[in-house]
Amino acid sequence: MNNDRIQNRHDEYHKLTLKERIAYGMGDFAQNLVFGTIGGFLALHMLTVNTIATATAGFIFLFVRIINVIWDPMVGTYVDKRTSKAGKYRPWILRAGIPLVILSALLFAPIPGVSGSVFFAFIIYLALDLVYSVVNIPYGSLNASLTRDPESIDKLTSTRMMLANSANLLVYTLFPMFVQMASPKDRSLKDTGFFGLELNMGNYTDPSAKYAWFGVYSIYMVIGAAALFFCYKFTKERVVATAEQTANVKTTDLFLELKNNRPLVILGLFFMLAFTFMFFMNTVNGFFNQFVVGHSEWMGAIGLVASIPGILFPIFWPRIKKIFGKKGFFHLFLGMFIVGELLTYVWSREGMHDALWLAYIATFIKQWGLTSATGFMWALVPEVIAYGELKSGKRNAAIINAIMGLFFKIGFTIGGAIPLWLLAAYGFNETGAQQSASAIDGIILTAVWLPIALAIISMFIIQFYPISDKNVTDINRQLDKIRQ
């Protein structure tokens, strides 16, 4: 074996520095800031500010995701078949990142003549979703290209999730508060839930709030663009496909991976279910706070509590995994999520709406479970890619990430569209300041009971995941022999 090949193999097991882990994690920070706000608040904005019909908004989300079924594999194949001096995956973070930011802002833009237009909302959302794939698929593939060192991968997952949840703090805690502070209608001094802090806030679910939405979101987009550039600048690809592997990439590799890579299918199903119940919650969170408990002014404080586990606790994930194992890790935290949801239901009952302490406890437990289960699953993607390489002889990182992206977007679609259809079926009134008892029941069903059911199914699915830590070591050892 020549010295260059020995050096390349050594570099593949590079111990990632803190700066490198933060640089990669800034990509998650940016995407959560951009797309997390879309997932959490676009439906509320469409229905109340743009007054688009509930069922129509649901069909917009559904149709765009159907197109992704064709689009994502094409993106994965295109990326895997090409490379440049800057790398195979890194350049796309900038090439598609800037259009992503611009299109996102346009969804909230109060443009005369098109604001509230179903056609405009559909076209921009479609373009945004297609561009998002061109950012997210290479970005996810970059994760498996930084190193093959298992310890570094676990630490990387913890770091990136801390940054992703820091963005969630800006999204779910501060964004609704900032928009309400900038909203002009029905302004009054309101208790934010921040230990007695009162702020002058308006009604952000009224069409008059359209400039407030756009102004706040535009600032977030500038921050997101800067974070994407930082990710591009300070990351390095080390585990890459050979020239021969790159030349042999085919679109049909997607079907071969689905056929031969059992861990990929199981993890993909888990991804789909996890993102389904996550986006069920995200889609109706604003509705729940506004119409069920009647405390939209608390969203900032409750969002702050929700962000704490995801920011402070990921550092403990590798140790918890060693104690409980991979499957035990997911069972533990999905169980915590279910307990938190049950407490959320108690908060929704008459006589409990003003119990801020209960909202804090329910949210903390629920989000600790949710962010841990849905965050740590990303640590399994590199080993699924390595398993696929061992089975097929091809390192189809982008294709596998495209498959994971499909499972994610199926979950995103179900979690974004079905709640809106359920609200429509239960009689939600887009222009009403108050909702009927039936509409309230629909919100609670979507926010509490359906996520609990899907979490239980997820616990069952992950039980069949076959790759242990010992298996990962064996897979890497076999790949090393093949590459000699």
URDA-V688407 format. One record per backbone hydrogen bond with DSSP energy under -0.5 kcal/mol. CO is the residue of the C=O (numbers start at 0). NH is the residue of the N-H. E is the energy in kcal/mol with one decimal. If there is no record, write none. Layout:
CO/NH/E, CO/NH/E
//
This chain:
1/5/-2.0, 2/6/-2.6, 3/7/-2.4, 4/8/-2.3, 5/9/-2.2, 6/10/-2.5, 7/11/-1.6, 8/12/-0.7, 9/12/-0.9, 10/13/-1.6, 11/147/-3.1, 13/15/-0.8, 16/20/-2.3, 17/21/-2.5, 18/22/-2.5, 19/23/-2.3, 20/24/-2.2, 21/25/-1.6, 23/26/-1.7, 23/27/-0.7, 24/28/-2.4, 25/29/-2.5, 26/30/-2.4, 27/31/-2.6, 28/32/-1.9, 29/33/-2.4, 30/34/-2.8, 30/35/-0.9, 31/35/-0.7, 31/36/-0.6, 33/37/-1.1, 34/38/-2.8, 35/39/-2.3, 36/40/-2.4, 36/41/-0.5, 37/41/-1.9, 40/44/-2.5, 41/45/-3.2, 42/46/-2.3, 43/47/-2.3, 43/48/-0.5, 44/48/-1.4, 44/49/-2.4, 45/51/-3.0, 52/56/-2.4, 53/57/-1.8, 54/58/-1.9, 55/59/-1.9, 56/60/-2.0, 57/61/-2.0, 58/62/-2.8, 59/63/-1.9, 60/64/-1.5, 61/65/-1.9, 62/66/-1.7, 63/67/-1.2, 64/68/-0.9, 65/68/-0.9, 65/69/-0.6, 66/69/-1.1, 66/70/-2.2, 67/71/-2.5, 69/73/-1.0, 70/74/-2.2, 71/75/-2.7, 72/76/-2.4, 73/77/-2.4, 74/78/-2.6, 75/79/-2.3, 76/80/-1.6, 78/81/-1.3, 83/86/-1.5, 88/91/-1.0, 89/92/-1.8, 89/93/-0.6, 90/93/-1.0, 90/94/-2.5, 91/95/-2.0, 91/96/-0.5, 93/97/-1.4, 95/99/-1.9, 96/100/-1.9, 97/101/-2.0, 98/102/-2.7, 99/103/-2.0, 100/104/-1.9, 101/105/-1.7, 102/106/-1.1, 103/106/-0.7, 103/107/-0.5, 104/107/-1.2, 105/108/-0.7, 108/110/-1.8, 110/113/-1.6, 110/114/-2.1, 113/116/-2.7, 116/120/-2.3, 117/121/-2.4, 118/122/-2.6, 119/123/-2.5, 120/124/-2.1, 121/125/-2.5, 122/126/-2.5, 123/127/-2.7, 124/128/-2.3, 125/129/-2.2, 126/130/-2.3, 127/131/-2.5, 128/132/-1.4, 129/133/-1.0, 130/134/-1.0, 131/134/-0.7, 131/135/-3.4, 132/136/-2.2, 134/138/-2.0, 135/139/-2.7, 136/140/-1.9, 137/141/-2.2, 138/142/-1.0, 139/143/-0.7, 140/143/-0.7, 141/144/-1.1, 141/145/-0.8, 142/145/-0.6, 144/237/-3.8, 144/238/-2.6, 147/149/-0.5, 148/152/-2.1, 149/153/-2.1, 150/154/-2.2, 151/155/-2.8, 152/156/-2.3, 153/157/-2.0, 154/158/-2.6, 155/159/-3.0, 156/160/-2.1, 157/161/-1.9, 158/162/-2.0, 159/163/-2.7, 160/164/-2.5, 161/165/-1.2, 162/166/-1.9, 163/167/-1.6, 164/168/-1.4, 165/169/-1.3, 166/170/-2.1, 167/171/-3.1, 167/172/-0.6, 168/172/-1.3, 168/173/-1.6, 169/174/-1.6, 170/175/-0.7, 172/176/-0.5, 173/177/-3.2, 174/178/-2.6, 175/179/-2.2, 176/180/-2.1, 177/181/-1.4, 178/182/-0.8, 179/182/-0.5, 179/201/-3.2, 183/186/-0.6, 184/202/-2.8, 187/189/-0.5, 187/200/-2.7, 189/191/-0.5, 189/198/-2.3, 191/300/-0.8, 192/194/-1.7, 193/196/-1.5, 196/191/-2.8, 198/189/-2.9, 198/200/-0.8, 200/187/-2.1, 201/203/-0.8, 202/205/-0.7, 205/208/-2.6, 206/209/-1.5, 208/212/-2.2, 209/213/-1.9, 210/214/-2.4, 211/215/-2.1, 212/216/-2.3, 213/217/-2.3, 214/218/-1.3, 215/219/-1.7, 216/220/-2.0, 217/221/-1.6, 218/222/-1.8, 219/223/-2.4, 220/224/-2.3, 221/225/-1.8, 222/226/-2.0, 223/227/-2.0, 224/228/-1.8, 225/229/-1.9, 226/230/-2.1, 227/231/-2.2, 228/232/-2.5, 229/233/-1.7, 231/234/-0.7, 237/239/-1.0, 241/245/-2.5, 242/246/-2.1, 243/247/-1.4, 245/248/-1.1, 249/252/-1.6, 250/253/-1.6, 251/254/-0.6, 251/255/-1.6, 252/256/-2.6, 253/257/-2.0, 254/258/-1.7, 255/259/-2.9, 256/260/-2.5, 259/261/-1.0, 260/264/-1.5, 261/265/-2.3, 262/266/-2.7, 263/267/-2.6, 264/268/-2.4, 265/269/-2.0, 266/270/-2.8, 267/271/-2.6, 268/272/-2.4, 269/273/-2.8, 270/274/-2.8, 271/275/-1.6, 272/276/-2.3, 273/277/-1.8, 274/278/-2.4, 275/279/-1.9, 276/280/-1.6, 277/281/-2.5, 278/282/-2.5, 279/283/-1.5, 280/284/-1.2, 281/285/-0.5, 283/287/-3.0, 284/288/-2.3, 285/289/-2.2, 286/290/-3.1, 286/291/-0.8, 287/291/-1.3, 287/292/-1.9, 288/294/-2.2, 294/297/-1.4, 295/298/-1.4, 297/301/-3.0, 298/302/-2.5, 299/303/-1.8, 300/304/-2.0, 301/305/-2.3, 302/306/-1.5, 303/307/-1.0, 304/307/-0.6, 304/308/-0.6, 305/309/-0.5, 306/310/-1.3, 307/310/-0.7, 307/311/-2.8, 308/312/-1.7, 312/315/-2.3, 313/316/-1.6, 315/319/-2.4, 316/320/-2.7, 317/321/-1.7, 318/322/-1.7, 319/323/-2.7, 320/324/-2.6, 323/327/-0.7, 324/328/-2.1, 325/329/-1.7, 326/330/-2.3, 327/331/-2.5, 328/332/-2.0, 329/333/-2.4, 330/334/-1.9, 331/335/-1.6, 332/336/-2.0, 333/337/-2.0, 334/338/-1.9, 335/339/-2.4, 336/340/-2.1, 337/341/-2.1, 338/342/-1.8, 339/343/-1.7, 340/344/-2.0, 341/345/-1.6, 342/346/-1.9, 343/347/-1.3, 344/348/-0.6, 345/348/-1.2, 348/351/-2.1, 351/354/-1.8, 353/355/-1.7, 354/358/-1.8, 355/359/-2.4, 356/360/-2.3, 357/361/-2.8, 358/362/-2.2, 359/363/-2.6, 360/364/-2.3, 361/365/-2.4, 362/366/-2.8, 363/367/-2.1, 364/368/-2.1, 365/369/-2.6, 366/370/-2.8, 367/371/-1.4, 368/372/-2.3, 369/373/-2.7, 370/374/-1.0, 371/375/-2.3, 372/376/-0.8, 374/377/-1.3, 375/378/-1.7, 376/379/-1.4, 377/380/-1.0, 377/381/-0.5, 379/383/-1.6, 380/384/-2.2, 381/385/-2.3, 382/386/-2.2, 383/387/-2.2, 384/388/-2.2, 385/389/-2.2, 386/390/-2.0, 387/391/-2.7, 388/392/-2.3, 393/395/-1.2, 394/396/-1.6, 395/399/-2.7, 396/400/-2.3, 397/401/-2.2, 398/402/-2.2, 399/403/-2.6, 400/404/-2.3, 401/405/-2.1, 402/406/-2.2, 403/407/-2.6, 404/408/-2.9, 405/409/-2.4, 406/410/-2.2, 407/411/-2.7, 408/412/-2.6, 409/413/-2.8, 410/414/-2.9, 411/415/-1.3, 412/416/-3.4, 413/417/-1.3, 413/418/-0.5, 415/419/-0.5, 416/420/-2.1, 417/421/-2.9, 418/422/-2.4, 419/423/-2.3, 420/424/-2.7, 421/425/-2.1, 422/427/-2.8, 423/426/-1.3, 427/429/-0.6, 428/431/-1.1, 435/439/-2.1, 436/440/-2.2, 437/441/-1.9, 438/442/-2.0, 439/443/-2.3, 440/444/-2.5, 441/445/-1.9, 442/446/-2.4, 443/447/-2.4, 443/448/-0.9, 444/449/-2.4, 447/451/-1.8, 448/452/-2.1, 449/453/-2.3, 450/454/-2.2, 451/455/-2.0, 452/456/-1.8, 453/457/-2.1, 454/458/-1.9, 455/459/-1.4, 456/460/-2.3, 457/461/-2.4, 458/462/-0.6, 459/462/-0.6, 460/463/-1.9, 461/464/-1.6, 465/467/-0.7, 467/471/-1.8, 468/472/-1.8, 469/473/-2.1, 470/474/-2.7, 471/475/-2.4, 472/476/-2.0, 473/477/-2.3, 474/478/-2.3, 475/479/-2.1, 476/480/-1.7, 477/481/-1.9, 478/482/-2.0, 479/483/-0.7, 480/483/-0.6
//
